[in-house]
Amino acid sequence: MRSSIGVVGAAFAALMFSASNADAYCRTTTDGLISGCNVVGNQCCSVGRPLYWVSSCVGWSLQKNGTRQLPYNTVKSIIGGAFEKWSKVSCTRTSGTSKVTLNLVEQPDVDCSEVKYNKEAKNQNVIVFRDSNWDHTDSSNTLGLTTVVFDPNTGEIFDADMELNTADQTLSLDPVPPNGYDFESIITHEAGHFLGLAHSGDPEATMYAHYTPGSTKMRDLSTDDENGICSIYISATNDAKNGRRVTGDGGTYVPAGDCDPEARHGFSTACAEANPSNKGCSIGATGGGAGLFAAFGLVFSLGMARRARRGRRET
């Protein structure tokens, strides 16, 4: 599929993706990421097209070095459980109740620790711990960052990678100390970004932008989180079209592809050699390429409304 970079679809500028006034969740949108628009209260940044995965199953991999802070097998189990929380949500529609129509599939561990997307080579949706260095802004506050690559013309997600800031932060398992940072809460939040959700204006939601030290409440999805994921991966009928899903796009439906957990262009445990045209540069409004990069961070709350966010496009 050919894609281009740029501000897309001015006619979508007024679309809102919260289901009702009671909902605070927001979907990630193409032009919202390009413009750097932020969620304000319950008002979503809703310009452009909402993001979604086309395949009815998506693979993820853990980078094999893991982290010195936490046991490797425990980390993998918690990550799998975090994705499962989102994929097991039941969505109620006029046709009945059905499970979210997207499965997250564990793929083999990978050697590659780079956050990148290759237009012409194999890829991996990787989760990596940064024990040695956090090469992003606001390192003293940021806990995690999820980078997605998407088609700005359609909102289709091509690739997603997560980074955990273990260079500047110490992540905790049970029991989480009063000043600790709960790994399960952080990874469950980042999984929501992986699936296409933006930050929520609801302080009780897993997708709220700020984490309170010592808290474990982000481990459990709120009603707002469930409504958010159902707004993306909903089924048109009670049997989810015999195993397929559809995703809402401003009131329309986009049919899902068959289950294919492999990364785009095929799966590889190694980092592919990128051509010069595959390398990233700063975000821009025009140009050509394979997709647009954007990233979302979770920060801990220190009495200030702060959160990390960055973006770049391929040129």
Helices and strands as residue ranges (DSSP letters): E 4-6, G 10-12, H 30-35, E 57-62, H 72-87, E 90-93, E 96-99, E 103-106, E 126-129, E 142-150, E 157-164, E 171-172, E 181-182, H 183-195, E 210-211, G 217-219, H 223-232, H 240-243, E 246-249, E 252-255, G 276-278, E 280-282, E 286-288, E 292-300, E 309-314
